[in-house]
């Protein structure tokens, strides 16, 4: 929250970016509460709809971590784009491209950092810590989902379903 307030004070944070950022942070709070591999969304959907979500799709693993990686791209690429436009004065198109590239690069760095920490601190427990759940391609799928989320948001911006420029800021402080 402190980082958000500092960011909002320095840059004009518009309504869309604020809501997307809060959605992404809420998912992280949920994942931190249960650990990503143990978020009980199957129990929740079973209580709401009578059957677990995993049974609808034939899943055998908990996919909350993958949903969070997808949300990283979907929810934050617009924030990166509007920052590049407002601070570096890039065109909307160039800023959109660099924002997607930033999502892919930062996802790759995160996956490398996660692997390095797990392998260094506890090699025996690395798979459990990383949340791979037996999937040797977990890191690549996570990076692909973040990039897919970013590309989908850029497509929604291109289709004019979501504006790309900052409008009505939530918090705007005098410079």
Secondary structure as GFF3:
##gff-version 3
##sequence-region A 1 175
A	DSSP	alpha_helix	2	10	.	.	.	ID=ss1
A	DSSP	beta_strand	13	14	.	.	.	ID=ss2
A	DSSP	alpha_helix	15	34	.	.	.	ID=ss3
A	DSSP	three_ten_helix	36	38	.	.	.	ID=ss4
A	DSSP	alpha_helix	41	49	.	.	.	ID=ss5
A	DSSP	alpha_helix	53	57	.	.	.	ID=ss6
A	DSSP	alpha_helix	64	88	.	.	.	ID=ss7
A	DSSP	alpha_helix	92	121	.	.	.	ID=ss8
A	DSSP	three_ten_helix	123	125	.	.	.	ID=ss9
A	DSSP	alpha_helix	126	130	.	.	.	ID=ss10
A	DSSP	alpha_helix	138	158	.	.	.	ID=ss11
A	DSSP	beta_strand	169	171	.	.	.	ID=ss12
###
